[in-house]
Every structure is written in structure tokens, then in C-alpha cells.
Amino acid sequence: MNRLFRQTALPALLASSLLFSASAAAQTYSTSNPDNVPNVTVIMGGTVASNNNGLKQGAAGFTNSWTPGACPVGTSYQYCDDLRFGLSLFPKRGASDTDCLPSSHQFFAAKEDGGADVVAFFDSPTAATYTQHYCHVASSHPYRPLDSALTNQNALSFPGGAGATLETKTKWFKRPNLALVILDALPQTSNTILDRVKTSLKAACDNRTGIAGHVPPMPTWVILARDNTSSVKPFTGLLSAAGGTGECCDKNGAGGTNCVPTTPAHRLDVCAHIETRTEAELRSDMAAARYRCNGGDALFSTGAMDYGDATNASNGAALGLSCHLGAVNPGNQENNSCTNNGRTPTDVLGIFACIRQAPLGTDPTNMTVAFCDNDGLNCIELTDGNGIDFIDPPNNTMFMISEPYCGKIRKGDGEAIVTLCKNAGKACNNVLGGRGRCAQGVIACHLNGDEYCKQTLFPMPEICNGLDNDCEGQVDNLSSTTVTGLPAIPASKKHLNCRNRDACVCPDGPEDEHADADNLTSYLAAHTGKCHCETALFDDEFALGSDGNHGDENQAACAASSTSNNASGLGLFALGLLLLGAGRRARRR
């Protein structure tokens, strides 16, 4: 089995900061631990499930996509046994309520080799007995409770919800939990009770977000059965958007009739929108083609996956679901039968294989994701939108590794390393090689999990504050700084560096901090005046502040004293000259 995560207890180097001492090493997860592989629950209606080899292409789609061992067909999947599948069905009511089970039923939870078990179930002699409870094709009273199927699946996956124990919740957050819904018609109680559209969308919205810190997200992907009713297509677009795997826009809203779902200004928040619409209004909106829905920019955002027109088997007859479940002819998609009629194969199972779930309590800002080769020596850090895409904003605990790294992982040509830097962002003052303000930083982690002090402050011109501002190792060396390339202090602020004289005094100690600022203006503005230039060295010009007035009270006093003393000295000097002149005249006489 190809294992998606490997949890390793790497001995991380603790950051020995004077401000902070790390108490635990960072955690690192990679693509090798079977405890972390995704759970995928296939959810379909009885009409899809029972029509094994017919137009619906329900179970037949899986039969065509698997080989023994639960691997999708294709040479690019030699390391493909990396998904755990489960199966849930929801019923279609027959002529009487006793003809079928009243709600969704989980035939088996997601498990290793579950894909093969899905196929084996539908190929077994007893399959017809089970599916007949879910589908009486001749009945005119279809019962399609998709809402309860989605709600029940979430409850079965996370029993107890927010009230579960911490130990149980920790297990839930070890692996992604994904839902794959296959539909052929709108959800409703019967042909006369047209309901369950709004509640089904609401269930998908609730599953998509989970409960932050308690229940992980469960996004929903949607595939149209090969033979489907025309009314269901608009709904599947909304359902994929509600489930976090598609985008929609409202033709009556931003962008108008030409709105583009992937344009941020046009994008419709389906989960908020449905709260403003009734069941009848939503059905009327869909019938009027009010919404435009498709896939998003991220690879996981497939939108509703269609393969075949309504009630027309010919457009999807060749391969049906197989075109979405796995690459039928890897590396040569443009020439295989999945591209018939302009359709594009999705390879949704390949997408699932590259989805990750961050452990319980992870702060996404403290998480680093990297793609590493198999020996773990060469790693490339991946960031949101550049190597990874988050599936559950704003919580951002589930993400997909995008191409080209996803394809390499599926082939066994590398692995994803997820580093949880528990202490990231906490203050430290031991930046390697840093002096003065340049030694200040925050805790961060290397890709292998080792913590270090990441520099956040950089050299600034020396000013009178009792600190080493230019990071050369000397404090207030205002006349002899040797650091070049620093921004110049403007003339209006020259009083802050004593006009390049070593005349700074700090009678009450240095400034309290290094002026945590990223530009010269805010750096100079942060000077508190706790330190000042030696008053004995000031002349009137030196004492002036940036506004033409005296720089501070001490400087003003010094300037006033200097002016007064100068005036007295000039008077005495003049008197002396007069007396000297009078003496000389007296001698001449």
C-alpha cells in the first residue's frame, strides 16, 4: 500500500532564546503512514446503484475502474493503493413505505481496499437484494433523501460531534474525510412532495466547514450518473459549490448574465444565498437557469462532473464514470475515448490521493508544507496558491497538493512533508549571526522540523537610544558607524543622532525596545526621548528640533543658557577693549 503520511518524531533543535524557550519539537508528517490516508465514502441513490450494467453506470463505473487491490486502471498508478473507500446508499420509495429502507444506509465504512469491496458488493449475488430495497424502478413515487444521506454520513464518520472526547477528535483529524456523490435526479420525498433541495445544499455546506477545533471538514464532490434527468444538472453545480468543490455565480447578481464563477467579484456564496431562498424559489431559479456553475481554478475544484446528456446513454456509453474516477489512458488523454464530445476526464481519484488533513489544533499560519524527493534531502516549500490549495477556508486545515507535485506523489517519485511549527511566531532574540536589533526575530521551523530564530528586524541608521541600531556590535557610535547602504536620516531629524557626534546619554537606561518598524519613517517616529544628546555640546542651531523649535526641554534650557552666557561674555569683552584703549591714550599724553 502506498502510504500518504508518515509521522516521524524527528529530534528538533529547541530554540534557545532569552525571550522564549521551546518546550517541544515541531511535528513532521510525510506520505508514508497508513493512519493518514484519505477516507472516501461513495454515496449514491438506489436508482444508480441497482442499474449495475445499464444506463446509470453506477457500480459498473467502478467495476471498469478497478483492478484487484483497489487500484484505478493505468500505469501511472503503480503506487495508487492510497485511498480507503466506503459505501452508503439512500433509498427510492416504492409503492408503499415498506418496500424500502426509510433512510440512508452505510453498507460499510471507509477502509483499506474498500474500492475493491465496492466492486465486489455490486458483483455479488446478494447485491440485487440490497439494492431492490433502495430502488423500485417501476414505482412512480421516488424517494431521494440526499439531505439525510449527507447528514447521516457526517454523523457516522464523526460520532458525538463536538461533544466527543479529545482522543476521538484527534483521530478524526488524522486523515481527510471526503464524500463522492453520484446523482441522477433531484432530491425529494416524492413526485408530489417536492422538497429536499435546500436541505441537501445546507447539509453539504455544514459538512464542508465542519466545526473548527472539533469536527473536521467533509467536502463533497458530485458526479452525474450517465442517464440523468435534465432538472438535476443545475442542482449538481450548486451542490458541488456548497460542498466546496465548485464555483457558481448568479446571473441576477454581480456580473449579470455574463457572470464568471471564478471571478472573485462575481462568485456566489451558495451557502449564504440559499438561506435567502425558499425551496420553491430555488427550484424555480434552477429551472430558469439563474445560476452558472463550473469548476474553480484549483485542481480539486472540479465542479459537477458530467458524462452524458439527460436520458441519452450514447454520449457516455463507452466509459461513463470511469472517465472521472481514473485516467483510462494515462499520459495520452487527448486520444482516448474519455474525450468524446468535447468532454474532459477528471481523474478525481488522483485528486483525492493528493489531499491532506492537518492534525487537530493546527494553526495554518504555523504549518509548512514541502515536496521532498524520496531520500528527503531535496525539498521545495509549497505555499497557498503555489503548490497547495486550501479546501476549507477560512479554517484552512484541509488542502490539496497541486501539480506537478501531485502527479509525482501518485507515482511514488516523492512525498509531501507537513511540518507543524508549534512555537512559530513567538519572540526570540538569537538570530544566527545577528547583533543588536538584527538579533531580534520570531520562532520558525526548517522543513525538517528544527526550530530557529527567524530575523524580523534589519539595520537602521544609528540614533541616540542606547541600542545597536546598525547591527555592527557597538551602541550609539554616532560618529564612527561603518555600515553603508542605510537610508539617510532627513535634516529635520538630525537631532536624533546628535548630528553624528558621540554625545548620546541615557540616564535611565536605553530605550525599551528596538522600534519594531519596517521603514525609516516609523522607525524614527518610535523614538521616545528616553535618551538625549549631551546638552553641553549644543549650540543654538544644534538644539533646534525638526519644527524649528528647541528639540526638547533639556536642549532648550541648554540653548537658552548658552545664549545668555554668550551675551555676557561679549559685554565684558567690549568693556575690556574700551579700558585698554583708554590706557594707551593716557600713556601717549
Secondary structure by P-SEA (a helix, b strand, c coil): ccccbbbbbccccccccccccccccbbbbccccccccbbbbbbbcccccccccccccaaaaaaaccccccccccccccccccbbbbbbbbbbbcccccccccccccccccccaaaaaaaaaaaccaaaaaaaacccccccbbbbaaaaaaaaaaaaaccccccccaaaaaaaacbbbbbbbbbccccccccccccaaaaaaaaaaaaaacccccbbbbbbbbbbccbbbccaaaaaaaaaaaaccbbbbbccccccccccccccccccaaaaaaaaccaaaaaaaaaaccbbbbbcccccccccccccccccccccccccccccccccccccccccccccccccccaaaaaaaaccccccccccccbbbbbbcccccbbbbbcccccccccccccccccccccaaaaaaaaccbbbbbbbccccccccccccccccccccbbbbbccccbbbbbbccccccccccccccccccccccccccccccccccccccccccccccccccccccccccccccccaaaaaaaccccccccccccccccccccccccccaaaaaaaaaaaaaaaaaaaaaaaaaaaaaaaaaaaac
